[in-house]
Amino acid sequence: MKKMKFIVASLVACVGITAQAQETKAAEPKGKAIVQVFSNFNADFSKDAESLGFELERSYLGYEYKLDGGLTVKGVMDIGKSSDVSDYQRMAYIKNAMLSWKRGNLTLNGGLISTTQFNFQEKFWGYRYVLKSFQDLYKFGSSADLGISAAYKATDWLSADAIIVNGEGYKKVQKGTGLCYGLGATLTPVKGLQVRLYGGLNQGATADANTVNTAAFVGYKADAFSLGAEYNYMDKAGSKQSGYSAYATVNVADNTNLYARWDEVFAGNTVSDPLRPSGSSPLKRDSAAAIVGAQFKVNKYIKVAPNVRMQMDRKAGKNTCEGYVSWYFGL
């Protein structure tokens, strides 16, 4: 009997020690590598074909480390093209060098952080490696900047965020004396339906001081499909620009999606542009773009997305049609 009691007590002690060890292990800091590569093969089908070949569009290399107490440290290098040098060269930038703290429904970020201006829309679009989201593609703002941000989930259907950054992006040092301020709200009135509103004022851009950005987004996501549409407006030193983007995805198989997107860009009066003098139409359809394609998930690391893109530049009177095979590798 005593022997049996000893065995039972020993088993209980072992279970307790094992559970404590597992709990301790779960609380230990852990990290993960960040490796993302965007590449493609493209061919121009237009009358005056200008491109044919392989392209390494962008690479992200970094590391994220989760500490205890809700703290996370993240550093990411962005290796991509630059408009300041030849396309044969690649430039490396620090995309993120940030510290995050999460406690309950509150999240705080500081350092070289991701901005909140179009991050939500980019994730909903879901094909960043194929094509940038509207605001990123048409230069309405930067995807990262130096500063601080806060986000709070008030209820299951409402969350709000605020951000204060330099306003000149992650590729430039701060030259202006002002800052960029942004406020956003995300609503989920019913399951699957998401609404996003954002407004920002950039005082720090030296060449385009007091730039105003506003954006509205609505999207619905179900198991079989998703639909999204956004409207964006920017007043940049008296030059007004706006536009909308509508996109859809249909899941035709476990690892196969079909997607399509249509962009319209409008431009208004520009004081320095003689082609748009005062008194002309306040908004002109400058360009439109369309993309249709499919995505195949080879495995959890690799995606392949053949697509066709059409660009209609009404200002220059030039239309282009290009075929792409985009692929993504990421850890």
Buried (B, 14 or more C-beta within 10 A) or exposed (E): EEEEEEEEEEEEEEEEEEEEEEEEEEEEEEEEEBBBBBBBBBEBEBEEEEEEEEBEBBBBBBBBEBBEEBBBBBBBBBBBBEEEEEEEEBEEBBBBBBBBBBEEEEBBBBBBBBBBBBBBBBEBBBBBBBBBBBBBBBEBBBBBBBBBBBBBBEEEBBBBBBBBBBBBBBBBEBEBEBBBBBBBBBBBEEEEBBBBBBBBBBBBBEEBBBBEBBBBBBBBBEEEBBBBBBBBBBBBEEBBBBBBBBBBBBBEEEEEBBBBBBBBBBBBBBEEEEEBEEEEEEBBBBBBBBBBBBBBBEEEEEBEBBBEBBBBBBEEEEEBBBBBBBBBBBE
